[in-house]
Amino acid sequence: MPTLQEQFGNIDIYLFDQLLKGRITPGMRIIDAGCGGGRNLIYLLREGYEVYGADMDPQSVESVQSFARKFAPALPSSNFRIEPVEHMSFDDAFADVVISNTVLHLANDEAQFEAMLQGTWRVLRPGGLFFCRLASTIGMEDQFVRIQGRRFRSPDGAERYLVDEAMLNSIMERLGGELAEPLKTTLVQNQRAMTTWAVRKKMR
């Protein structure tokens, strides 16, 4: 019997929470936009989900393809693509679930953030789930140093593009989404704030 580590890999605990709540179920088509080395995909591959991914780093995509060959050999390697989330080659409304885990806060400025957001939202079907984890200022508003625009230096020394609650609500309304559950923000002991943003794309 596989250990928990073997079964789930290093899955983000808040993505695991979506599985427990039944929002991600077998038969769904899932895109991990900015998949990195695929830490959130091990369980989904093992359980036969229709999994896709995109990342700009060739080594990361190669890693995910290796996982797929091991756990889901029927999946084509072309499901995992070397491309930025701004310009993914998947069709519009392609996926039931789109994962954006610690990706959007890597934007350099407002224009790139918007391009990354639009590129990710575009591939989600109406009624689908957008699962996003990103850095924010929520709960630590006075502990960041503004660099320019919405780029800040966090107490942990990293520079990130940071959102706040009002901005997320405004974006959601503009895109035509609704919260699948309330925003949840984890404060990492005076270092950074990480917000979970789970959004349903409204049916037109």
C-alpha positions, 0 to 999 in steps of 0.5 A: 500500500502506498504511503501518503507521500507516495500517493499525494506527493507534495500536494498543496494542502489547500488543493487537497482541501478542494479534493476533500470537498468534492470540487475536483472529481474523477473525469474532470479535465485539469490544467496546472497553469505554471505547473513547475515540477508537478508537485500538485499532479501526482495524485491526479495522475495516479487516479486517472484524471485527464491532466494537462500542464504548462510551464516556461521551464523545460526541466520542470515540464520534463519532470512532469512528463516523467511523472506522467509516464510512470503514473499515467502512461496513456496520457500523451506527453504533449499534454505538458507544454513548455509555454508561459501561462499568458500564451497557453496553447490550450483551447478556450473553455478547455478545462473543468479545473485550472490550478494556479498555485504560487504563480500570479505573484511572480508577475513583474508589473500590472501588465504581466499580471493581467496577461497571466490572469487572462491567459489562465482564466481563458482556458476555464469552462463556464461553471469550472473551478479556478483554484489560485494560491498567491501572495497578498498583503491581507493581514500584514498590510503594514509590513511590506515595502512598496517597490513600484505599483503592486510590487512589494518587498516582503519581510522574508526578503522576496519581491512579489506582486501582491494583491489585496481583498478589494482587488481580488473581488474587483477582478472576480466581478470583472471576469464573471466569477463567484467565490466557491468559498470565502478567501482564506489567508495564511500568515507565515509568522511575519514573513508573508501572507498567502491567500487561497482564492477559489472561484467558479466561472459563472455560466453565461 
